[in-house]
């Protein structure tokens, strides 16, 4: 995926999970943060961030904060980006007969439903932005929804679906994602139950720049 009209800025503060204060060439502005996670280890005062100019000129927040530079690399923190790049990736494979986003299954909406011949697939997508000592961790904040989706996938295996959870790694140099047991023990429990039941675990590595995000390998 490619962003339009990217602007570099300096991060000042994040008053709440929806907005941030940034400095663009000496002018302080309030911008929208496209990630409701904590991102405490990324959004630190003075760090370089990348903003996409909003299409609507009347919007109160004229920019969306989509990426940050940390330890010399750019990390995309746009929570909408993982589903976009996975859809691009699935279509580029030209493998499935049908790809349907936002598929209602059980009590959840699973990110992707696919068909290939008589085989049926379910895939849930998670973006990973928390990196520690070369390892990615998910989630960076407790997520009841994440554990629920894993349990839906686990149940789907018993119903004959091929299921997967795909971690989109939104920064370069990371090849593995582990469940963050300190932050969310319930997600961790659901993760290992899903893995044992046969839910496939995918680590989708990306090429990341200030204005793009693409899956390059798994």
VEXBADREN-599000 format. One record per residue (C-alpha): residue number from 1; residue in one letter; y, z, x. Coordinates in nm, 4 decimals. Layout:
BEGIN
+-----+------+----------+----------+----------+
! pos ! code !    north !       up !     east !
+-----+------+----------+----------+----------+
! NUM !    A !        Y !        Z !        X !
...
+-----+------+----------+----------+----------+
//
This chain:
BEGIN
+-----+------+----------+----------+----------+
! pos ! code !    north !       up !     east !
+-----+------+----------+----------+----------+
!   1 !    X !   0.0000 !   0.0000 !   0.0000 !
!   2 !    X !   0.3515 !  -0.0749 !   0.1115 !
!   3 !    X !   0.6691 !   0.1181 !   0.0359 !
!   4 !    X !   1.0091 !  -0.0401 !  -0.0142 !
!   5 !    X !   1.3479 !   0.0794 !   0.1159 !
!   6 !    X !   1.2311 !   0.3585 !   0.3463 !
!   7 !    X !   1.4988 !   0.5858 !   0.4971 !
!   8 !    X !   1.4568 !   0.8394 !   0.7781 !
!   9 !    X !   1.5978 !   1.1909 !   0.7265 !
!  10 !    X !   1.5832 !   1.5470 !   0.8558 !
!  11 !    X !   1.4158 !   1.8100 !   0.6409 !
!  12 !    X !   1.6270 !   2.1182 !   0.5621 !
!  13 !    X !   1.4438 !   2.3228 !   0.2983 !
!  14 !    X !   1.2206 !   2.3083 !  -0.0086 !
!  15 !    X !   1.3671 !   2.5263 !  -0.2867 !
!  16 !    X !   1.0646 !   2.4625 !  -0.5087 !
!  17 !    X !   0.7563 !   2.2417 !  -0.5142 !
!  18 !    X !   0.9357 !   1.9495 !  -0.6799 !
!  19 !    X !   1.2448 !   1.9050 !  -0.4624 !
!  20 !    X !   1.3663 !   1.9250 !  -0.1042 !
!  21 !    X !   1.7023 !   1.9301 !   0.0686 !
!  22 !    X !   1.7374 !   1.6742 !   0.3459 !
!  23 !    X !   2.0022 !   1.5410 !   0.5813 !
!  24 !    X !   2.0667 !   1.1672 !   0.6014 !
!  25 !    X !   2.3174 !   1.0844 !   0.8743 !
!  26 !    X !   2.5096 !   1.4082 !   0.8178 !
!  27 !    X !   2.4973 !   1.3945 !   0.4378 !
!  28 !    X !   2.2893 !   1.6556 !   0.2555 !
!  29 !    X !   2.0936 !   1.5351 !  -0.0464 !
!  30 !    X !   1.8364 !   1.6737 !  -0.2890 !
!  31 !    X !   1.5247 !   1.4531 !  -0.3097 !
!  32 !    X !   1.2005 !   1.4549 !  -0.5063 !
!  33 !    X !   0.8837 !   1.5626 !  -0.3205 !
!  34 !    X !   0.5843 !   1.3490 !  -0.4205 !
!  35 !    X !   0.3400 !   1.6314 !  -0.3551 !
!  36 !    X !   0.3126 !   1.9622 !  -0.5412 !
!  37 !    X !   0.0911 !   2.1162 !  -0.2711 !
!  38 !    X !   0.2291 !   2.3722 !  -0.0290 !
!  39 !    X !   0.2640 !   2.1494 !   0.2803 !
!  40 !    X !   0.4030 !   2.4533 !   0.4613 !
!  41 !    X !   0.2643 !   2.3443 !   0.7972 !
!  42 !    X !   0.4273 !   2.0011 !   0.7586 !
!  43 !    X !   0.7660 !   2.0518 !   0.5958 !
!  44 !    X !   0.9388 !   2.2667 !   0.8559 !
!  45 !    X !   1.3169 !   2.2857 !   0.9079 !
!  46 !    X !   1.4445 !   2.0021 !   1.1271 !
!  47 !    X !   1.1339 !   1.7839 !   1.1068 !
!  48 !    X !   1.1653 !   1.4102 !   1.0484 !
!  49 !    X !   1.0767 !   1.2931 !   0.6978 !
!  50 !    X !   1.0638 !   0.9510 !   0.5366 !
!  51 !    X !   1.2113 !   0.8786 !   0.1962 !
!  52 !    X !   1.1655 !   0.5912 !  -0.0458 !
!  53 !    X !   1.4752 !   0.4967 !  -0.2424 !
!  54 !    X !   1.4215 !   0.5313 !  -0.6177 !
!  55 !    X !   1.4347 !   0.2121 !  -0.8224 !
!  56 !    X !   1.6468 !   0.3798 !  -1.0897 !
!  57 !    X !   2.0020 !   0.4211 !  -0.9497 !
!  58 !    X !   2.0847 !   0.6742 !  -1.2247 !
!  59 !    X !   1.8095 !   0.9176 !  -1.1270 !
!  60 !    X !   1.9254 !   1.2669 !  -1.0268 !
!  61 !    X !   1.7103 !   1.2597 !  -0.7132 !
!  62 !    X !   1.7878 !   0.9246 !  -0.5464 !
!  63 !    X !   1.4896 !   0.9351 !  -0.3072 !
!  64 !    X !   1.1211 !   1.0338 !  -0.3010 !
!  65 !    X !   0.9928 !   1.2172 !   0.0069 !
!  66 !    X !   0.6685 !   1.0365 !   0.0956 !
!  67 !    X !   0.5887 !   1.1104 !   0.4618 !
!  68 !    X !   0.6615 !   1.3475 !   0.7480 !
!  69 !    X !   0.6342 !   1.3288 !   1.1264 !
!  70 !    X !   0.4266 !   1.6065 !   1.2789 !
!  71 !    X !   0.3095 !   1.6404 !   1.6425 !
!  72 !    X !   0.4005 !   1.2793 !   1.7134 !
!  73 !    X !   0.2164 !   1.1230 !   1.4185 !
!  74 !    X !   0.3215 !   1.0276 !   1.0692 !
!  75 !    X !   0.1430 !   1.1976 !   0.7794 !
!  76 !    X !   0.1731 !   1.0518 !   0.4332 !
!  77 !    X !   0.2103 !   1.3286 !   0.1716 !
!  78 !    X !   0.2507 !   1.1122 !  -0.1384 !
!  79 !    X !  -0.0061 !   1.2559 !  -0.3815 !
!  80 !    X !  -0.0134 !   0.9301 !  -0.5785 !
!  81 !    X !  -0.0956 !   0.7187 !  -0.2730 !
!  82 !    X !  -0.4693 !   0.8028 !  -0.2356 !
!  83 !    X !  -0.5665 !   0.6531 !  -0.5718 !
!  84 !    X !  -0.3547 !   0.3456 !  -0.5039 !
!  85 !    X !  -0.5110 !   0.2752 !  -0.1648 !
!  86 !    X !  -0.8642 !   0.3446 !  -0.2896 !
!  87 !    X !  -0.8175 !   0.0924 !  -0.5695 !
!  88 !    X !  -0.6937 !  -0.1631 !  -0.3134 !
!  89 !    X !  -0.9928 !  -0.0822 !  -0.0916 !
!  90 !    X !  -1.2461 !  -0.1132 !  -0.3733 !
!  91 !    X !  -1.1034 !  -0.4468 !  -0.4863 !
!  92 !    X !  -1.0993 !  -0.5788 !  -0.1290 !
!  93 !    X !  -1.4728 !  -0.5106 !  -0.0935 !
!  94 !    X !  -1.5415 !  -0.7603 !  -0.3728 !
!  95 !    X !  -1.8668 !  -0.5735 !  -0.4383 !
!  96 !    X !  -1.8421 !  -0.4184 !  -0.7835 !
!  97 !    X !  -1.8657 !  -0.6135 !  -1.1088 !
!  98 !    X !  -1.6309 !  -0.3673 !  -1.2780 !
!  99 !    X !  -1.3740 !  -0.1156 !  -1.1505 !
! 100 !    X !  -1.2112 !   0.1094 !  -1.4082 !
! 101 !    X !  -0.9581 !   0.3803 !  -1.3101 !
! 102 !    X !  -0.9153 !   0.7082 !  -1.5011 !
! 103 !    X !  -1.2589 !   0.7130 !  -1.6625 !
! 104 !    X !  -1.3295 !   0.9791 !  -1.9253 !
! 105 !    X !  -1.6495 !   1.1614 !  -1.8403 !
! 106 !    X !  -1.7514 !   1.5002 !  -1.9802 !
! 107 !    X !  -1.4415 !   1.7164 !  -2.0005 !
! 108 !    X !  -1.2612 !   1.5347 !  -1.7191 !
! 109 !    X !  -1.1013 !   1.2093 !  -1.6208 !
! 110 !    X !  -1.2749 !   1.0853 !  -1.3074 !
! 111 !    X !  -1.0598 !   0.8643 !  -1.0850 !
! 112 !    X !  -1.2875 !   0.5585 !  -1.0780 !
! 113 !    X !  -1.5853 !   0.4227 !  -1.2687 !
! 114 !    X !  -1.7629 !   0.1190 !  -1.1225 !
! 115 !    X !  -2.0560 !  -0.1010 !  -1.2147 !
! 116 !    X !  -2.2778 !  -0.3214 !  -1.0010 !
! 117 !    X !  -2.5520 !  -0.4867 !  -1.2006 !
! 118 !    X !  -2.7238 !  -0.2071 !  -1.3911 !
! 119 !    X !  -2.5993 !   0.0603 !  -1.1506 !
! 120 !    X !  -2.3158 !   0.2917 !  -1.2551 !
! 121 !    X !  -2.0823 !   0.4737 !  -1.0164 !
! 122 !    X !  -1.8293 !   0.7566 !  -1.0455 !
! 123 !    X !  -1.5809 !   0.8353 !  -0.7692 !
! 124 !    X !  -1.3289 !   1.1176 !  -0.7475 !
! 125 !    X !  -1.0452 !   1.0780 !  -0.4937 !
! 126 !    X !  -0.8718 !   1.3560 !  -0.2996 !
! 127 !    X !  -0.5886 !   1.3162 !  -0.0505 !
! 128 !    X !  -0.6080 !   1.5268 !   0.2653 !
! 129 !    X !  -0.2910 !   1.6239 !   0.4552 !
! 130 !    X !  -0.3910 !   1.9590 !   0.6085 !
! 131 !    X !  -0.5141 !   1.9114 !   0.9666 !
! 132 !    X !  -0.6208 !   2.1903 !   1.2042 !
! 133 !    X !  -0.7629 !   2.1262 !   1.5530 !
! 134 !    X !  -0.8637 !   1.7697 !   1.4705 !
! 135 !    X !  -1.0302 !   1.8566 !   1.1380 !
! 136 !    X !  -0.8992 !   1.7869 !   0.7893 !
! 137 !    X !  -0.9205 !   2.0588 !   0.5236 !
! 138 !    X !  -0.8966 !   2.0358 !   0.1450 !
! 139 !    X !  -0.7319 !   2.1778 !  -0.0573 !
! 140 !    X !  -0.4129 !   2.3254 !   0.0880 !
! 141 !    X !  -0.3646 !   2.5252 !  -0.2351 !
! 142 !    X !  -0.6158 !   2.6480 !  -0.4958 !
! 143 !    X !  -0.7279 !   2.3729 !  -0.7349 !
! 144 !    X !  -0.9327 !   2.4575 !  -1.0426 !
! 145 !    X !  -0.9214 !   2.0876 !  -1.1347 !
! 146 !    X !  -1.0832 !   1.9895 !  -0.8034 !
! 147 !    X !  -1.3788 !   2.2240 !  -0.8515 !
! 148 !    X !  -1.4174 !   2.1092 !  -1.2127 !
! 149 !    X !  -1.4355 !   1.7445 !  -1.1084 !
! 150 !    X !  -1.7000 !   1.8221 !  -0.8457 !
! 151 !    X !  -1.9123 !   1.9936 !  -1.1090 !
! 152 !    X !  -1.8742 !   1.6930 !  -1.3392 !
! 153 !    X !  -1.9976 !   1.4674 !  -1.0564 !
! 154 !    X !  -2.2895 !   1.7012 !  -0.9924 !
! 155 !    X !  -2.3902 !   1.6812 !  -1.3582 !
! 156 !    X !  -2.3493 !   1.3027 !  -1.3549 !
! 157 !    X !  -2.6081 !   1.2687 !  -1.0769 !
! 158 !    X !  -2.8672 !   1.4131 !  -1.3149 !
! 159 !    X !  -2.7659 !   1.1501 !  -1.5711 !
! 160 !    X !  -2.8383 !   0.8647 !  -1.3317 !
! 161 !    X !  -2.4919 !   0.7931 !  -1.1923 !
! 162 !    X !  -2.4239 !   0.7190 !  -0.8264 !
! 163 !    X !  -2.1400 !   0.9621 !  -0.7520 !
! 164 !    X !  -1.8986 !   1.0228 !  -0.4645 !
! 165 !    X !  -1.5984 !   1.2263 !  -0.3685 !
! 166 !    X !  -1.3690 !   1.0281 !  -0.1409 !
! 167 !    X !  -1.1257 !   1.2109 !   0.0869 !
! 168 !    X !  -0.8370 !   0.9842 !   0.1814 !
! 169 !    X !  -0.7208 !   1.1097 !   0.5230 !
! 170 !    X !  -0.3439 !   1.0579 !   0.5128 !
! 171 !    X !  -0.2885 !   1.0894 !   0.8870 !
! 172 !    X !  -0.4431 !   0.9200 !   1.1892 !
! 173 !    X !  -0.6803 !   1.0766 !   1.4427 !
! 174 !    X !  -0.8877 !   1.2743 !   1.1884 !
! 175 !    X !  -1.2409 !   1.1677 !   1.0989 !
! 176 !    X !  -1.3804 !   1.4626 !   0.9018 !
! 177 !    X !  -1.2702 !   1.6758 !   0.6070 !
! 178 !    X !  -1.4117 !   2.0186 !   0.5295 !
! 179 !    X !  -1.3618 !   2.2385 !   0.2231 !
! 180 !    X !  -1.0934 !   2.5027 !   0.2772 !
! 181 !    X !  -1.2985 !   2.8120 !   0.2005 !
! 182 !    X !  -1.0159 !   3.0536 !   0.2833 !
! 183 !    X !  -0.7738 !   2.8931 !   0.0379 !
! 184 !    X !  -1.0209 !   2.8008 !  -0.2368 !
! 185 !    X !  -1.3707 !   2.9582 !  -0.2289 !
! 186 !    X !  -1.4565 !   2.8135 !  -0.5723 !
! 187 !    X !  -1.3874 !   2.4565 !  -0.4603 !
! 188 !    X !  -1.5931 !   2.5229 !  -0.1476 !
! 189 !    X !  -1.8862 !   2.6466 !  -0.3571 !
! 190 !    X !  -1.8619 !   2.3431 !  -0.5870 !
! 191 !    X !  -1.8401 !   2.1104 !  -0.2846 !
! 192 !    X !  -2.1647 !   2.2313 !  -0.1285 !
! 193 !    X !  -2.3431 !   2.2362 !  -0.4661 !
! 194 !    X !  -2.2327 !   1.8756 !  -0.5209 !
! 195 !    X !  -2.3442 !   1.7682 !  -0.1751 !
! 196 !    X !  -2.6849 !   1.9308 !  -0.2230 !
! 197 !    X !  -2.7220 !   1.7571 !  -0.5611 !
! 198 !    X !  -2.6652 !   1.4156 !  -0.4025 !
! 199 !    X !  -2.2927 !   1.3541 !  -0.4511 !
! 200 !    X !  -2.1884 !   1.1281 !  -0.1621 !
! 201 !    X !  -1.9066 !   1.2552 !   0.0615 !
! 202 !    X !  -1.6741 !   0.9832 !   0.1945 !
! 203 !    X !  -1.4096 !   1.0262 !   0.4649 !
! 204 !    X !  -1.1672 !   0.7348 !   0.4320 !
! 205 !    X !  -0.9635 !   0.6924 !   0.7494 !
! 206 !    X !  -0.6228 !   0.5293 !   0.7197 !
! 207 !    X !  -0.3607 !   0.3403 !   0.9149 !
! 208 !    X !  -0.0392 !   0.5324 !   0.8482 !
! 209 !    X !   0.3186 !   0.4232 !   0.9151 !
! 210 !    X !   0.6502 !   0.5378 !   0.7724 !
! 211 !    X !   0.6331 !   0.2628 !   0.5074 !
! 212 !    X !   0.2619 !   0.1962 !   0.4545 !
! 213 !    X !  -0.0818 !   0.3445 !   0.4018 !
! 214 !    X !  -0.4071 !   0.1478 !   0.4277 !
! 215 !    X !  -0.7741 !   0.2469 !   0.4425 !
! 216 !    X !  -0.9266 !   0.1042 !   0.7595 !
! 217 !    X !  -1.2748 !   0.2587 !   0.7720 !
! 218 !    X !  -1.5143 !   0.5170 !   0.6330 !
+-----+------+----------+----------+----------+
//
